[in-house]
Amino acid sequence: MDPRLSTLQKFYQKYWPDIKESQYKSMADYLTIQTFRKGQILLSPKEVCDWIGFIDYGVVRMYTVAEGKEHINQIYFKDQVVTDYSSYFTGNESRIYLDAVKETQIAIIKKEDIQKLILNDTGYLNFMFEYLSMIYINNFERTVSLLLDSAETRYLKVLSNRPEIVQEVPLYMVASYLGITPEALSRVRNKIAHTGA
């Protein structure tokens, strides 16, 4: 099977199960498959992000650098969409990095091609609205958790809701994602191990 179709099928089975075959085939025509080696940069600050990527396999992290320190904002896995939504929708320069945590294959579609699809079929627009609403809610809940929850609570939420982060990402990245130091993460993990939380 065409890898572009395979990637889209996996994504839409998860997020848009009633999509018509003709719809994802139309989108597949605009996709290009790219493979990124571990550590390779997909997007850097001052670039404009004019694409959306569907992850076929691998892991991508979104992070910022402030005073020489990395802060991980989000981590993406297979069957998820990766982009800088702010830069994509505003056309402004990005302020974040996207890079591959391990070898990663992504099916990429350009903004201008998505706009062509939407003009021909409003189903894509409706789905985009629903998907972005879900992304907004998830990001809002993550922001509130960083402000209000203890480090232990944040870690337990990740174990419950996104266990792949702990399973597939180095612990120092997990700590950054949680907004704590690796040493603090080690203490949280030890406490949970001893208390059985």
Secondary structure, DSSP 8 states (H G I E B T S, - for coil): --HHHHHHHHHHHHH-TT--HHHHHHHHTT-EEEEE-TT-EEE-TTS---EEEEEEES-EEEEEEETTEEEEEEEE-TT-EE--HHHHHH-----SEEEESS-EEEEEEEHHHHHHHHHH-HHHHHHHHHHHHHHHHHHHHHHHHHHHS-HHHHHHHHHHH-HHHHHHS-HHHHHHHHTS-HHHHHHHHHHHHHHT-
